[in-house]
Amino acid sequence: MIRRRFLGLTLAGLGGVLAIEGMDLAEQKTVTFRISGFTCITCAVGLETLLQKERGVIRVTASYPESIATVTYHPKLATEQSLVTFIESAGFKATKRA
């Protein structure tokens, strides 16, 4: 099993949900990424948990068997590129799924 950097990424993004309060959720966007590097369900669950704490993220679902992560986010607080950077900092590779 490949050990990911889940523990190195702490609660730095805890303000994610709190920052969304009062914002217009009609502006939310959803993107699905193909994730390379999932070796087990724990990888998907760990990434999902970390992304949920990232600033601007509203909702995340990650699937190990499908190797995807679908992220709904507020575009004023996060971008697709910032999400890719975050995913890669966790030890995975993310590419936008067409």
GUZANU-474220 format. One record per atom (N, C-alpha, C): residue in one letter; z, y, x. Coordinates in steps of 0.02 Angstrom, whole numbers, plus 50000, padded with zeros to 5 digits. Atoms other than C-alpha are relative to their C-alpha. Layout:
<atoms>
+---------+-------+-------+-------+
: residuo :     Z :     Y :     X :
+---------+-------+-------+-------+
:       A :     Z :     Y :     X :
...
+---------+-------+-------+-------+
</atoms>
This chain:
<atoms>
+---------+-------+-------+-------+
: residuo :     Z :     Y :     X :
+---------+-------+-------+-------+
:       M : 50000 : 49941 : 50042 :
:       M : 50000 : 50000 : 50000 :
:       M : 50000 : 50062 : 50044 :
:       I : 50002 : 49937 : 49964 :
:       I : 49957 : 50172 : 50065 :
:       I : 50054 : 50046 : 49973 :
:       R : 49946 : 49956 : 50022 :
:       R : 50107 : 50288 : 50060 :
:       R : 49973 : 50072 : 49994 :
:       R : 50025 : 49932 : 50013 :
:       R : 50058 : 50455 : 49983 :
:       R : 50056 : 50051 : 50013 :
:       R : 49953 : 49947 : 49985 :
:       R : 50143 : 50621 : 50011 :
:       R : 50034 : 50027 : 49938 :
:       F : 49967 : 49978 : 50061 :
:       F : 50228 : 50627 : 49841 :
:       F : 50065 : 50036 : 50014 :
:       L : 49935 : 49971 : 49987 :
:       L : 50397 : 50666 : 49915 :
:       L : 49994 : 50067 : 50037 :
:       G : 50009 : 49937 : 49964 :
:       G : 50328 : 50806 : 50026 :
:       G : 49982 : 50057 : 49953 :
:       L : 50017 : 49949 : 50049 :
:       L : 50266 : 50897 : 49872 :
:       L : 50056 : 50003 : 49949 :
:       T : 49941 : 49997 : 50041 :
:       T : 50422 : 50953 : 49785 :
:       T : 49989 : 50040 : 49936 :
:       L : 50004 : 49963 : 50062 :
:       L : 50457 : 51062 : 49635 :
:       L : 49974 : 50071 : 50009 :
:       A : 50026 : 49933 : 49987 :
:       A : 50364 : 51211 : 49707 :
:       A : 49960 : 50027 : 49941 :
:       G : 50040 : 49978 : 50057 :
:       G : 50254 : 51216 : 49552 :
:       G : 50038 : 49998 : 49935 :
:       L : 49960 : 50005 : 50061 :
:       L : 50397 : 51207 : 49428 :
:       L : 49986 : 50056 : 49950 :
:       G : 50015 : 49945 : 50044 :
:       G : 50345 : 51375 : 49358 :
:       G : 49937 : 49991 : 49958 :
:       G : 50062 : 50013 : 50035 :
:       G : 50184 : 51298 : 49290 :
:       G : 50005 : 50009 : 49925 :
:       V : 49993 : 49996 : 50072 :
:       V : 50240 : 51274 : 49111 :
:       V : 50032 : 50065 : 49979 :
:       L : 49967 : 49938 : 50018 :
:       L : 50353 : 51425 : 49110 :
:       L : 49953 : 50060 : 50003 :
:       A : 50046 : 49944 : 49993 :
:       A : 50213 : 51540 : 49167 :
:       A : 49951 : 50003 : 49942 :
:       I : 50048 : 50002 : 50055 :
:       I : 50107 : 51487 : 49018 :
:       I : 50028 : 50029 : 49936 :
:       E : 49970 : 49972 : 50061 :
:       E : 50231 : 51546 : 48888 :
:       E : 49973 : 50069 : 49987 :
:       G : 50024 : 49934 : 50020 :
:       G : 50161 : 51693 : 48795 :
:       G : 49926 : 50012 : 50015 :
:       M : 50071 : 49992 : 49985 :
:       M : 49983 : 51666 : 48858 :
:       M : 49959 : 49970 : 49943 :
:       D : 50045 : 50024 : 50051 :
:       D : 49837 : 51636 : 48742 :
:       D : 49972 : 49932 : 50020 :
:       L : 50022 : 50067 : 49982 :
:       L : 49810 : 51448 : 48747 :
:       L : 49929 : 49986 : 49978 :
:       A : 50070 : 50009 : 50019 :
:       A : 49639 : 51470 : 48668 :
:       A : 49955 : 50006 : 50061 :
:       E : 50038 : 49991 : 49938 :
:       E : 49582 : 51515 : 48844 :
:       E : 50003 : 49938 : 50044 :
:       Q : 49992 : 50059 : 49957 :
:       Q : 49627 : 51343 : 48911 :
:       Q : 49934 : 49966 : 50014 :
:       K : 50059 : 50038 : 49980 :
:       K : 49498 : 51239 : 49003 :
:       K : 50022 : 49929 : 50018 :
:       T : 49986 : 50069 : 49982 :
:       T : 49488 : 51052 : 49034 :
:       T : 49947 : 49976 : 50048 :
:       V : 50046 : 50028 : 49951 :
:       V : 49411 : 50967 : 49184 :
:       V : 50022 : 49928 : 50016 :
:       T : 49985 : 50069 : 49980 :
:       T : 49399 : 50784 : 49232 :
:       T : 49975 : 49990 : 50071 :
:       F : 50016 : 50013 : 49931 :
:       F : 49402 : 50734 : 49414 :
:       F : 49996 : 49925 : 50012 :
:       R : 50002 : 50068 : 49974 :
:       R : 49349 : 50570 : 49493 :
:       R : 50047 : 50001 : 50060 :
:       I : 49950 : 50001 : 49947 :
:       I : 49493 : 50524 : 49608 :
:       I : 49988 : 49941 : 50046 :
:       S : 50005 : 50053 : 49950 :
:       S : 49469 : 50424 : 49768 :
:       S : 50068 : 49994 : 50034 :
:       G : 49937 : 50012 : 49965 :
:       G : 49622 : 50344 : 49844 :
:       G : 50054 : 49970 : 49958 :
:       F : 49951 : 50035 : 50041 :
:       F : 49714 : 50272 : 49696 :
:       F : 50001 : 49926 : 50021 :
:       T : 49994 : 50070 : 49981 :
:       T : 49779 : 50102 : 49755 :
:       T : 50041 : 49960 : 49950 :
:       C : 49958 : 50034 : 50050 :
:       C : 49896 : 50065 : 49610 :
:       C : 50017 : 50050 : 49945 :
:       I : 49983 : 49956 : 50056 :
:       I : 49962 : 50135 : 49447 :
:       I : 50051 : 50053 : 50021 :
:       T : 49951 : 49951 : 49977 :
:       T : 50103 : 50222 : 49541 :
:       T : 49966 : 50062 : 50028 :
:       C : 50038 : 49943 : 49975 :
:       C : 49973 : 50332 : 49626 :
:       C : 49980 : 50046 : 49943 :
:       A : 50022 : 49960 : 50057 :
:       A : 49905 : 50389 : 49458 :
:       A : 50059 : 50035 : 49966 :
:       V : 49941 : 49971 : 50032 :
:       V : 50077 : 50417 : 49383 :
:       V : 50030 : 50055 : 50044 :
:       G : 49973 : 49950 : 49954 :
:       G : 50137 : 50510 : 49538 :
:       G : 49959 : 50063 : 50000 :
:       L : 50044 : 49941 : 50001 :
:       L : 49986 : 50625 : 49540 :
:       L : 50006 : 50037 : 49934 :
:       E : 49992 : 49970 : 50066 :
:       E : 50003 : 50655 : 49354 :
:       E : 50064 : 50041 : 49996 :
:       T : 49935 : 49966 : 50001 :
:       T : 50186 : 50702 : 49374 :
:       T : 49999 : 50063 : 50042 :
:       L : 50003 : 49941 : 49957 :
:       L : 50152 : 50820 : 49518 :
:       L : 49956 : 50055 : 49970 :
:       L : 50045 : 49951 : 50029 :
:       L : 50005 : 50905 : 49432 :
:       L : 50031 : 50035 : 49940 :
:       Q : 49968 : 49970 : 50059 :
:       Q : 50109 : 50935 : 49275 :
:       Q : 50047 : 50057 : 50020 :
:       K : 49955 : 49948 : 49976 :
:       K : 50222 : 51045 : 49381 :
:       K : 49963 : 50057 : 50034 :
:       E : 50040 : 49949 : 49967 :
:       E : 50080 : 51146 : 49456 :
:       E : 49991 : 50060 : 49954 :
:       R : 50006 : 49938 : 50038 :
:       R : 50065 : 51327 : 49401 :
:       R : 49934 : 50002 : 49961 :
:       G : 50058 : 49994 : 50043 :
:       G : 49945 : 51348 : 49255 :
:       G : 49978 : 49936 : 49966 :
:       V : 50020 : 50064 : 50030 :
:       V : 49931 : 51164 : 49212 :
:       V : 50036 : 49990 : 49934 :
:       I : 49973 : 50009 : 50067 :
:       I : 49956 : 51128 : 49027 :
:       I : 50011 : 49926 : 49985 :
:       R : 49996 : 50071 : 50016 :
:       R : 49922 : 50942 : 49015 :
:       R : 49959 : 49961 : 50052 :
:       V : 50034 : 50043 : 49952 :
:       V : 49871 : 50799 : 49132 :
:       V : 50003 : 49928 : 49976 :
:       T : 49999 : 50072 : 50008 :
:       T : 49819 : 50620 : 49107 :
:       T : 49961 : 49971 : 50059 :
:       A : 50033 : 50033 : 49943 :
:       A : 49777 : 50509 : 49256 :
:       A : 49997 : 49926 : 49985 :
:       S : 50010 : 50072 : 50013 :
:       S : 49709 : 50332 : 49250 :
:       S : 49982 : 49965 : 50065 :
:       Y : 50014 : 50040 : 49940 :
:       Y : 49718 : 50209 : 49394 :
:       Y : 49938 : 49957 : 49992 :
:       P : 50059 : 50043 : 50005 :
:       P : 49590 : 50084 : 49326 :
:       P : 49934 : 50039 : 50000 :
:       E : 50061 : 49959 : 50005 :
:       E : 49464 : 50223 : 49291 :
:       E : 49991 : 50047 : 50060 :
:       S : 50000 : 49954 : 49942 :
:       S : 49508 : 50325 : 49448 :
:       S : 49981 : 50071 : 49979 :
:       I : 50013 : 49932 : 50024 :
:       I : 49508 : 50487 : 49350 :
:       I : 50066 : 50036 : 49985 :
:       A : 49945 : 49957 : 50023 :
:       A : 49624 : 50632 : 49312 :
:       A : 49969 : 50055 : 49958 :
:       T : 50024 : 49947 : 50045 :
:       T : 49594 : 50748 : 49164 :
:       T : 50055 : 50052 : 49995 :
:       V : 49951 : 49946 : 49996 :
:       V : 49680 : 50916 : 49180 :
:       V : 49979 : 50056 : 49953 :
:       T : 50009 : 49941 : 50042 :
:       T : 49696 : 51051 : 49047 :
:       T : 50042 : 50055 : 50032 :
:       Y : 49966 : 49946 : 49963 :
:       Y : 49742 : 51217 : 49127 :
:       Y : 49981 : 50068 : 49972 :
:       H : 50014 : 49932 : 50021 :
:       H : 49749 : 51403 : 49096 :
:       H : 49962 : 50034 : 50057 :
:       P : 50042 : 49973 : 49946 :
:       P : 49607 : 51487 : 49195 :
:       P : 50026 : 50064 : 50034 :
:       K : 49971 : 49941 : 49967 :
:       K : 49709 : 51644 : 49231 :
:       K : 50053 : 49981 : 50051 :
:       L : 49947 : 50022 : 49956 :
:       L : 49838 : 51541 : 49323 :
:       L : 49979 : 49946 : 50049 :
:       A : 50024 : 50053 : 49956 :
:       A : 49738 : 51400 : 49402 :
:       A : 49924 : 49998 : 49996 :
:       T : 50072 : 50009 : 49998 :
:       T : 49559 : 51360 : 49451 :
:       T : 49985 : 49927 : 50016 :
:       E : 50019 : 50068 : 49982 :
:       E : 49463 : 51199 : 49473 :
:       E : 50010 : 49989 : 50075 :
:       Q : 49992 : 50008 : 49928 :
:       Q : 49464 : 51230 : 49661 :
:       Q : 50074 : 49994 : 50020 :
:       S : 49929 : 50005 : 49982 :
:       S : 49653 : 51257 : 49666 :
:       S : 50027 : 49931 : 49980 :
:       L : 49980 : 50068 : 50020 :
:       L : 49674 : 51092 : 49572 :
:       L : 49976 : 49949 : 50050 :
:       V : 50027 : 50045 : 49950 :
:       V : 49560 : 51002 : 49695 :
:       V : 50042 : 50004 : 50064 :
:       T : 49960 : 49990 : 49940 :
:       T : 49658 : 51076 : 49840 :
:       T : 50068 : 49967 : 49993 :
:       F : 49934 : 50030 : 50012 :
:       F : 49822 : 51020 : 49763 :
:       F : 49995 : 49924 : 50001 :
:       I : 50009 : 50073 : 50001 :
:       I : 49757 : 50843 : 49730 :
:       I : 49989 : 49974 : 50071 :
:       E : 50012 : 50022 : 49931 :
:       E : 49695 : 50830 : 49908 :
:       E : 50062 : 50006 : 50044 :
:       S : 49937 : 49994 : 49962 :
:       S : 49862 : 50891 : 49975 :
:       S : 50047 : 49942 : 49986 :
:       A : 49960 : 50058 : 50018 :
:       A : 49938 : 50741 : 49886 :
:       A : 49973 : 49936 : 50032 :
:       G : 50027 : 50057 : 49964 :
:       G : 49827 : 50625 : 49988 :
:       G : 49942 : 49965 : 49966 :
:       F : 50057 : 50029 : 50035 :
:       F : 49681 : 50594 : 49870 :
:       F : 49940 : 50043 : 50010 :
:       K : 50061 : 49960 : 50000 :
:       K : 49502 : 50654 : 49858 :
:       K : 49979 : 50009 : 49928 :
:       A : 50018 : 49985 : 50069 :
:       A : 49446 : 50739 : 49698 :
:       A : 49930 : 50031 : 49998 :
:       T : 50066 : 49971 : 50012 :
:       T : 49269 : 50774 : 49639 :
:       T : 49993 : 50008 : 49924 :
:       K : 50008 : 49987 : 50071 :
:       K : 49224 : 50850 : 49472 :
:       K : 49952 : 49949 : 49971 :
:       R : 50041 : 50050 : 50034 :
:       R : 49155 : 50720 : 49353 :
:       R : 49951 : 50035 : 49955 :
:       A : 50052 : 49968 : 50041 :
:       A : 48992 : 50769 : 49271 :
:       A : 50003 : 49978 : 49929 :
+---------+-------+-------+-------+
</atoms>
